[in-house]
Amino acid sequence: MAGINTFICGPCSAESEEQVLRTAEALNLIFRPDGTRYVTAFRAGLWKPRTHPGAFEGVGEKGIPWMVRVRKELGMKVIVEVANPAHLESVLKAGLDMIWIGSRTTTNPFAMQDLADALKGVDIPVYIKNPINPDVELWIGAFERFQRAGIRQLAAIHRGFSFYEKSKYRNVPKWQVPIDLKQRFGDIPLLCDASHIAGKREYIPEISQKAMDLGFDGLFIESHINPDAALSDARQQLTPSAAESLIKGLIIRDVNSENTDYLAAIEHLRAHIDVIDDNLLDLLSTRMEIVDKIGRYKRDNNITILQQHRWEEVLNKVVAEGVKKGLDESFIQELFKLIHQASIERQS
């Protein structure tokens, strides 16, 4: 099962026996300084749920013998994605080591329940990706379904969230969502699918390091022997050598320290933050009291709650001021959108 510094690598899709074996062989040659292998398991998609039916939707069961060869000839654990009980039956019959469940499937509670029911009595590691939308309760519910089915070897994969507006990355990370999941399920290992968040291979290192800095347990990375010729997600796949450079270049930080100077300094700064947080709560409480008064005036004078022009003025002003103070523009926008929404709800 996943643990600290777990690296699961392999192509987005299994395309041919040669492609699978060549990629696996190259990834299997990435060694740690102590002589052990970095890559914990080899991943490849056999059934690919695509947006349009004309796209490459995977080789299906045809690829299972290829994964069996990787397992037997290279001694690597293998993991594939399943989306329904039929997929699962084929994987279990072949004796593959692990499964992962993709975001589209996680979004569907009926599909998750079908898979959980099909796995009752089976001891196999299950990795669950976050749902497409940033709904932590839906993600938590997915884990609860498998726990109730008696599955104990569970891990989470954070692959970001679909986003309508333009973004640097393919999927916006919204790091707070996996952090919230970890808070609820502290014993569940958490991996980052930096490939799907990035969307472009040049962004994978920064996403990966961010995950490590946040205390993630490992990475779920797409690697292809010839990424430019890949039949799916070509732009976000790394060559095995690039995957090696990525993994070996990561800064793995400790969770705790026994350095007394560090402990004293961090406690002082945290106490300072606690005071600031208390002040923020007091200010927010005062702001909401004023919001309530404004709401009463609007009701008494038959005025709509939403004043779009006023809201745009406020947002533009706070974003401009925030940027001047060195704050991230998107952070300010998200923060004040939340405050504005809460204000509307109170006035309603």
VEXTORMI-779069 format. One record per residue (C-alpha): z, x, y. Coordinates in Angstrom, 3 decimals. Example, Ala and Ser with C-alpha at 12.3 -4.5 7.8 and 13.67 -1.06 7.14 Angstrom:
@Z:7.800 X:12.300 Y:-4.500
@Z:7.140 X:13.670 Y:-1.060
***
This chain:
@Z:0.000 X:0.000 Y:0.000
@Z:-0.341 X:1.025 Y:3.616
@Z:2.146 X:3.396 Y:5.105
@Z:2.450 X:5.919 Y:7.903
@Z:-0.900 X:7.615 Y:8.612
@Z:-2.988 X:5.382 Y:6.383
@Z:-6.721 X:5.937 Y:6.897
@Z:-9.112 X:3.492 Y:5.261
@Z:-12.743 X:4.485 Y:5.826
@Z:-16.180 X:3.505 Y:4.645
@Z:-19.362 X:1.715 Y:5.670
@Z:-19.491 X:-1.691 Y:7.277
@Z:-21.725 X:-2.811 Y:4.402
@Z:-22.500 X:-1.480 Y:0.954
@Z:-26.291 X:-1.194 Y:1.173
@Z:-27.296 X:0.891 Y:-1.847
@Z:-25.609 X:2.786 Y:-4.641
@Z:-26.706 X:6.114 Y:-3.146
@Z:-25.419 X:5.218 Y:0.319
@Z:-22.034 X:4.137 Y:-1.062
@Z:-21.550 X:7.202 Y:-3.261
@Z:-22.755 X:9.737 Y:-0.674
@Z:-20.474 X:8.276 Y:1.991
@Z:-17.494 X:8.146 Y:-0.358
@Z:-18.060 X:11.722 Y:-1.551
@Z:-18.138 X:13.023 Y:2.020
@Z:-15.016 X:11.089 Y:3.053
@Z:-13.201 X:12.276 Y:-0.073
@Z:-13.569 X:15.873 Y:1.136
@Z:-11.419 X:15.387 Y:4.243
@Z:-8.211 X:17.272 Y:3.445
@Z:-4.862 X:17.552 Y:5.172
@Z:-3.319 X:21.005 Y:5.729
@Z:-1.170 X:20.495 Y:2.622
@Z:-4.269 X:19.922 Y:0.471
@Z:-3.919 X:16.151 Y:0.085
@Z:-6.734 X:13.832 Y:1.124
@Z:-6.684 X:12.029 Y:4.453
@Z:-8.674 X:8.979 Y:3.385
@Z:-6.307 X:6.627 Y:1.615
@Z:-8.944 X:4.168 Y:0.435
@Z:-12.702 X:3.624 Y:0.603
@Z:-13.868 X:0.380 Y:2.247
@Z:-17.211 X:-1.398 Y:2.112
@Z:-18.296 X:-4.961 Y:2.755
@Z:-20.134 X:-6.700 Y:-0.103
@Z:-20.278 X:-10.202 Y:1.320
@Z:-20.971 X:-10.130 Y:5.049
@Z:-20.280 X:-13.284 Y:7.081
@Z:-22.870 X:-12.958 Y:9.853
@Z:-23.384 X:-15.042 Y:12.968
@Z:-27.031 X:-15.829 Y:12.118
@Z:-28.335 X:-16.484 Y:8.577
@Z:-31.318 X:-14.186 Y:9.053
@Z:-29.089 X:-11.109 Y:9.408
@Z:-28.150 X:-8.829 Y:6.509
@Z:-25.413 X:-10.708 Y:4.667
@Z:-24.504 X:-8.031 Y:2.138
@Z:-25.511 X:-7.267 Y:-1.432
@Z:-22.768 X:-9.404 Y:-2.957
@Z:-21.738 X:-8.847 Y:-6.568
@Z:-24.542 X:-6.306 Y:-6.972
@Z:-22.353 X:-3.808 Y:-5.097
@Z:-19.265 X:-4.167 Y:-7.275
@Z:-20.418 X:-1.571 Y:-9.873
@Z:-20.992 X:0.868 Y:-7.006
@Z:-17.383 X:0.480 Y:-5.919
@Z:-16.242 X:0.873 Y:-9.520
@Z:-18.120 X:4.207 Y:-9.658
@Z:-16.363 X:5.396 Y:-6.496
@Z:-13.044 X:4.470 Y:-8.058
@Z:-13.709 X:6.112 Y:-11.416
@Z:-15.732 X:9.179 Y:-10.469
@Z:-13.966 X:10.156 Y:-7.243
@Z:-10.494 X:8.821 Y:-7.932
@Z:-10.478 X:6.905 Y:-4.641
@Z:-8.841 X:3.534 Y:-4.212
@Z:-11.361 X:0.945 Y:-3.053
@Z:-11.070 X:-2.161 Y:-0.898
@Z:-13.563 X:-4.966 Y:-0.183
@Z:-13.591 X:-8.104 Y:1.930
@Z:-13.304 X:-11.524 Y:0.287
@Z:-13.851 X:-14.884 Y:1.942
@Z:-13.404 X:-17.360 Y:-0.915
@Z:-11.958 X:-17.627 Y:-4.445
@Z:-15.336 X:-16.832 Y:-6.033
@Z:-15.434 X:-13.463 Y:-4.260
@Z:-11.842 X:-12.855 Y:-5.289
@Z:-12.542 X:-13.641 Y:-8.936
@Z:-15.359 X:-11.086 Y:-9.041
@Z:-13.169 X:-8.417 Y:-7.431
@Z:-10.229 X:-9.005 Y:-9.760
@Z:-12.459 X:-9.042 Y:-12.829
@Z:-13.847 X:-5.611 Y:-11.829
@Z:-10.340 X:-4.200 Y:-11.331
@Z:-10.834 X:-3.156 Y:-7.715
@Z:-7.679 X:-2.003 Y:-5.993
@Z:-7.320 X:-4.021 Y:-2.784
@Z:-8.860 X:-6.758 Y:-0.680
@Z:-9.092 X:-7.521 Y:3.002
@Z:-9.640 X:-10.863 Y:4.661
@Z:-11.846 X:-10.969 Y:7.742
@Z:-11.214 X:-12.604 Y:11.088
@Z:-13.515 X:-15.555 Y:10.531
@Z:-11.669 X:-16.432 Y:7.321
@Z:-8.219 X:-15.888 Y:8.844
@Z:-9.136 X:-18.439 Y:11.507
@Z:-9.518 X:-21.143 Y:8.819
@Z:-6.149 X:-22.250 Y:7.332
@Z:-7.926 X:-24.134 Y:4.515
@Z:-9.780 X:-20.999 Y:3.414
@Z:-6.578 X:-18.947 Y:3.619
@Z:-4.693 X:-21.447 Y:1.494
@Z:-7.464 X:-21.426 Y:-1.123
@Z:-7.264 X:-17.632 Y:-1.330
@Z:-3.470 X:-17.644 Y:-1.460
@Z:-3.512 X:-20.191 Y:-4.280
@Z:-6.122 X:-18.151 Y:-6.173
@Z:-3.917 X:-15.058 Y:-5.929
@Z:-0.739 X:-16.601 Y:-7.352
@Z:0.636 X:-14.321 Y:-10.036
@Z:-1.627 X:-11.407 Y:-9.042
@Z:-0.088 X:-8.190 Y:-7.732
@Z:-2.745 X:-6.745 Y:-5.417
@Z:-2.485 X:-5.430 Y:-1.833
@Z:-3.898 X:-7.871 Y:0.719
@Z:-4.911 X:-6.771 Y:4.227
@Z:-5.319 X:-9.602 Y:6.742
@Z:-7.293 X:-9.199 Y:9.957
@Z:-6.300 X:-11.091 Y:13.071
@Z:-8.072 X:-14.394 Y:13.771
@Z:-11.022 X:-14.337 Y:16.170
@Z:-8.938 X:-15.764 Y:19.017
@Z:-5.632 X:-14.252 Y:20.205
@Z:-3.481 X:-16.786 Y:18.357
@Z:-0.497 X:-14.925 Y:16.940
@Z:0.889 X:-18.079 Y:15.294
@Z:-2.343 X:-18.534 Y:13.316
@Z:-2.101 X:-14.902 Y:12.180
@Z:1.550 X:-15.343 Y:11.239
@Z:0.700 X:-18.532 Y:9.357
@Z:-1.826 X:-16.598 Y:7.276
@Z:0.881 X:-14.183 Y:6.151
@Z:3.270 X:-17.020 Y:5.397
@Z:0.713 X:-18.662 Y:3.084
@Z:0.420 X:-15.498 Y:1.001
@Z:4.155 X:-14.897 Y:0.996
@Z:4.715 X:-18.406 Y:-0.342
@Z:2.175 X:-17.647 Y:-3.069
@Z:4.366 X:-14.710 Y:-4.127
@Z:2.184 X:-11.956 Y:-2.660
@Z:4.398 X:-9.127 Y:-1.426
@Z:1.945 X:-6.293 Y:-0.738
@Z:0.693 X:-7.436 Y:2.645
@Z:-0.644 X:-5.503 Y:5.631
@Z:-2.195 X:-6.451 Y:8.973
@Z:-5.426 X:-5.194 Y:10.525
@Z:-5.851 X:-5.522 Y:14.278
@Z:-9.564 X:-5.748 Y:15.151
@Z:-9.385 X:-7.253 Y:18.646
@Z:-10.503 X:-10.670 Y:19.849
@Z:-13.736 X:-12.351 Y:20.851
@Z:-14.144 X:-12.599 Y:24.590
@Z:-16.735 X:-14.558 Y:26.552
@Z:-16.590 X:-12.468 Y:29.711
@Z:-18.077 X:-8.985 Y:29.961
@Z:-15.850 X:-6.247 Y:28.564
@Z:-16.058 X:-2.523 Y:27.990
@Z:-15.343 X:-3.053 Y:24.305
@Z:-16.937 X:-5.334 Y:21.745
@Z:-13.605 X:-7.103 Y:21.212
@Z:-10.751 X:-7.009 Y:23.695
@Z:-7.666 X:-5.364 Y:22.152
@Z:-4.907 X:-7.530 Y:23.682
@Z:-2.365 X:-5.120 Y:22.230
@Z:0.526 X:-7.486 Y:22.865
@Z:-0.651 X:-9.768 Y:20.032
@Z:-0.220 X:-7.208 Y:17.205
@Z:3.003 X:-6.083 Y:18.875
@Z:4.255 X:-9.679 Y:18.702
@Z:3.213 X:-9.850 Y:15.040
@Z:5.089 X:-6.635 Y:14.297
@Z:8.162 X:-8.051 Y:15.991
@Z:8.090 X:-11.058 Y:13.655
@Z:7.129 X:-9.078 Y:10.522
@Z:8.656 X:-5.645 Y:11.071
@Z:8.152 X:-4.555 Y:7.465
@Z:4.414 X:-5.300 Y:7.358
@Z:2.225 X:-2.195 Y:7.883
@Z:-0.140 X:-2.493 Y:10.839
@Z:-3.569 X:-0.820 Y:10.943
@Z:-6.108 X:-0.747 Y:13.761
@Z:-9.776 X:-1.507 Y:13.152
@Z:-10.891 X:0.677 Y:16.044
@Z:-14.558 X:0.269 Y:15.066
@Z:-14.648 X:-3.476 Y:15.718
@Z:-12.618 X:-3.229 Y:18.903
@Z:-14.833 X:-0.445 Y:20.275
@Z:-18.252 X:-1.769 Y:19.313
@Z:-19.669 X:1.650 Y:20.207
@Z:-18.743 X:4.838 Y:18.410
@Z:-17.993 X:6.719 Y:21.646
@Z:-15.014 X:4.439 Y:22.303
@Z:-13.472 X:4.730 Y:18.835
@Z:-11.365 X:7.872 Y:19.575
@Z:-9.625 X:6.355 Y:22.618
@Z:-8.891 X:3.098 Y:20.780
@Z:-7.603 X:5.028 Y:17.760
@Z:-5.303 X:7.202 Y:19.839
@Z:-3.985 X:4.164 Y:21.689
@Z:-3.093 X:2.586 Y:18.342
@Z:-1.281 X:5.743 Y:17.257
@Z:0.573 X:5.881 Y:20.571
@Z:1.735 X:2.296 Y:19.972
@Z:3.133 X:3.206 Y:16.559
@Z:0.432 X:1.718 Y:14.326
@Z:0.612 X:2.832 Y:10.697
@Z:-3.014 X:3.873 Y:10.408
@Z:-6.682 X:3.136 Y:11.018
@Z:-9.403 X:1.025 Y:9.425
@Z:-12.606 X:2.859 Y:10.365
@Z:-16.273 X:2.273 Y:9.609
@Z:-18.108 X:5.379 Y:8.410
@Z:-21.685 X:5.608 Y:7.124
@Z:-23.607 X:8.593 Y:5.766
@Z:-26.435 X:7.732 Y:8.184
@Z:-25.081 X:5.299 Y:10.821
@Z:-28.313 X:4.959 Y:12.793
@Z:-30.010 X:3.513 Y:9.692
@Z:-27.176 X:1.111 Y:8.868
@Z:-28.131 X:-2.492 Y:8.167
@Z:-25.095 X:-3.836 Y:10.063
@Z:-22.986 X:-2.629 Y:12.997
@Z:-24.889 X:0.646 Y:13.331
@Z:-23.526 X:1.430 Y:16.814
@Z:-19.891 X:1.379 Y:15.773
@Z:-20.063 X:3.505 Y:12.616
@Z:-19.192 X:7.199 Y:12.428
@Z:-20.662 X:9.850 Y:10.191
@Z:-18.093 X:11.228 Y:7.721
@Z:-17.939 X:14.461 Y:9.734
@Z:-17.267 X:12.493 Y:12.930
@Z:-14.606 X:10.508 Y:11.082
@Z:-13.025 X:13.802 Y:10.028
@Z:-12.984 X:15.053 Y:13.632
@Z:-11.461 X:11.770 Y:14.753
@Z:-8.686 X:11.761 Y:12.171
@Z:-7.810 X:15.426 Y:12.574
@Z:-7.863 X:15.141 Y:16.370
@Z:-5.327 X:12.335 Y:16.552
@Z:-1.933 X:13.013 Y:18.064
@Z:0.603 X:11.445 Y:15.717
@Z:3.822 X:10.801 Y:17.581
@Z:7.338 X:10.423 Y:16.230
@Z:9.085 X:7.082 Y:16.489
@Z:12.419 X:8.654 Y:17.373
@Z:13.798 X:11.984 Y:18.547
@Z:17.098 X:13.831 Y:18.229
@Z:16.487 X:15.803 Y:21.431
@Z:19.555 X:15.069 Y:23.575
@Z:17.735 X:15.719 Y:26.867
@Z:15.044 X:13.231 Y:25.892
@Z:17.582 X:10.614 Y:24.793
@Z:19.569 X:10.923 Y:28.016
@Z:16.470 X:10.727 Y:30.209
@Z:14.962 X:7.788 Y:28.358
@Z:18.180 X:5.795 Y:28.454
@Z:18.467 X:6.355 Y:32.211
@Z:14.902 X:5.176 Y:32.789
@Z:15.334 X:2.179 Y:30.495
@Z:18.444 X:1.131 Y:32.395
@Z:16.394 X:1.318 Y:35.586
@Z:13.701 X:-0.878 Y:34.021
@Z:16.342 X:-3.404 Y:32.934
@Z:17.449 X:-3.770 Y:36.564
@Z:13.842 X:-4.219 Y:37.707
@Z:13.240 X:-6.824 Y:34.978
@Z:16.271 X:-8.790 Y:36.159
@Z:14.904 X:-8.678 Y:39.715
@Z:11.494 X:-9.843 Y:38.514
@Z:13.074 X:-12.820 Y:36.767
@Z:15.027 X:-13.721 Y:39.906
@Z:11.829 X:-13.541 Y:41.989
@Z:9.893 X:-15.654 Y:39.497
@Z:12.673 X:-18.238 Y:39.481
@Z:12.626 X:-18.396 Y:43.280
@Z:8.823 X:-18.674 Y:43.274
@Z:8.937 X:-21.604 Y:40.856
@Z:11.506 X:-23.383 Y:43.022
@Z:9.016 X:-23.185 Y:45.905
@Z:6.242 X:-24.360 Y:43.565
@Z:8.340 X:-27.441 Y:42.753
@Z:8.703 X:-28.252 Y:46.448
@Z:4.958 X:-27.858 Y:47.011
@Z:4.331 X:-30.153 Y:44.053
@Z:6.513 X:-32.871 Y:45.549
@Z:4.669 X:-32.652 Y:48.897
@Z:1.331 X:-32.943 Y:47.062
@Z:2.465 X:-36.024 Y:45.161
@Z:3.869 X:-37.685 Y:48.291
@Z:0.611 X:-37.088 Y:50.145
@Z:-1.730 X:-37.881 Y:47.226
@Z:-3.152 X:-34.334 Y:47.085
@Z:-4.648 X:-32.749 Y:43.973
@Z:-2.515 X:-30.179 Y:42.168
@Z:-5.293 X:-27.595 Y:41.859
@Z:-6.425 X:-26.190 Y:45.197
@Z:-9.282 X:-23.960 Y:44.062
@Z:-9.912 X:-22.317 Y:47.445
@Z:-6.237 X:-21.442 Y:47.874
@Z:-6.030 X:-20.089 Y:44.315
@Z:-9.064 X:-17.848 Y:44.870
@Z:-7.529 X:-16.531 Y:48.088
@Z:-4.253 X:-15.710 Y:46.313
@Z:-5.970 X:-14.025 Y:43.363
@Z:-8.283 X:-11.915 Y:45.529
@Z:-5.374 X:-10.838 Y:47.713
@Z:-3.028 X:-9.831 Y:44.891
@Z:-5.783 X:-8.002 Y:43.006
@Z:-6.722 X:-6.009 Y:46.105
@Z:-3.083 X:-5.174 Y:46.856
@Z:-2.396 X:-4.310 Y:43.244
@Z:-5.323 X:-1.903 Y:43.075
@Z:-4.066 X:-0.215 Y:46.254
@Z:-0.735 X:0.309 Y:44.515
@Z:-2.368 X:1.907 Y:41.491
@Z:-2.213 X:-1.131 Y:39.196
@Z:-4.977 X:-2.086 Y:36.794
@Z:-7.180 X:-4.891 Y:38.123
@Z:-7.428 X:-6.753 Y:34.807
@Z:-3.648 X:-6.566 Y:34.392
@Z:-3.079 X:-8.161 Y:37.800
@Z:-5.621 X:-10.880 Y:37.055
@Z:-4.068 X:-11.723 Y:33.696
@Z:-0.540 X:-11.719 Y:35.121
@Z:-1.289 X:-14.003 Y:38.038
@Z:-3.441 X:-16.322 Y:35.935
@Z:-0.380 X:-16.852 Y:33.738
@Z:1.812 X:-17.447 Y:36.778
@Z:-0.744 X:-19.843 Y:38.259
@Z:-1.038 X:-21.782 Y:34.997
@Z:2.740 X:-22.095 Y:34.759
@Z:2.818 X:-23.319 Y:38.364
@Z:0.210 X:-25.998 Y:37.634
@Z:2.143 X:-27.152 Y:34.581
@Z:5.355 X:-27.495 Y:36.603
@Z:3.606 X:-29.467 Y:39.337
@Z:2.055 X:-31.715 Y:36.702
***
